């Protein structure tokens, strides 16, 4: 078969990257559903892959949401002591996430072990001593604690973070 003929018969391929990306979304969505919450995946992804919506005990939707950025990998960069995953974050993404009002959670999915780990980005960077966004290069490494695995309890914690943000904004926003 000639090279020209080969190119004409080739089709788009579903890569390993596509597969683990979908697995990561499914992993998070399942845990949200176990809490009685819902996930809306973003059609246009500009640094946020999904939003988590929460509901009260009567099934009524609650105000606000939690934004989630997913990253899936077969080879996470674990620290030598296996206590953290080092994950590079682009400055351009970080600039967007840190200006969000509602919580932004970065989740790194380890496709080989079928586990996911999370970090609350605004809180993480608020706690970094002397952090100044304009003083970093094109990327910065985030250290995600392995003990912060994504499970039902973690999803409920994300809802708690959202509720705390809402409580802080009561009476402050004027919509003038």
C-alpha positions, 0 to 999 in steps of 0.5 A: 500500500502506498503512503498516499493510500495509507493516509486516505484510510487512516481514521481519527484515533481514541488515544490513551489520553482521551480514555484516561480523561474520560475515566477521571471525569467518570471517577469524580462524577460517580462520587458526586452522585453518591452524595446526591449531587450533580456534575455538569461537564463543560462543553467549552473548556477554558480551565474548568472541566466541570461544576459540582452542584449541591442539593439540600435534604429535600432535593432542592438545589443550593446556591453556588457551585464548585469548579473542578479542573481535572488532570489525568495521568498514567505517571504522576510525579510522586515525591520520594516519600510518596506523601505528595504528587507534584503537579505543574500548573500554568500561570495563565490557568492560575491567574483565572482560578485565583480570581474565581469567587467559588472554590476551584478544586484541582483533581489529579487522577492516577489512571494506573492506580485508579485513584484521584487526589485533590487540592483547593487551589485558592486556599493552597495559594493563600497559605503559601508564604510570600506567594505573588502570582506576578513573580512566578514563571510560566508554571508553578508546581503544586504539591497535592497531599496523597491523604487528600483522596477523592471520595464521598467525604471529599466531595462533601467537603467541597460543598462545605467550602462552597457554603463557607464562601456563600456565608461570607458574601451574605449582605456584601454583594449589592448587584447595583 
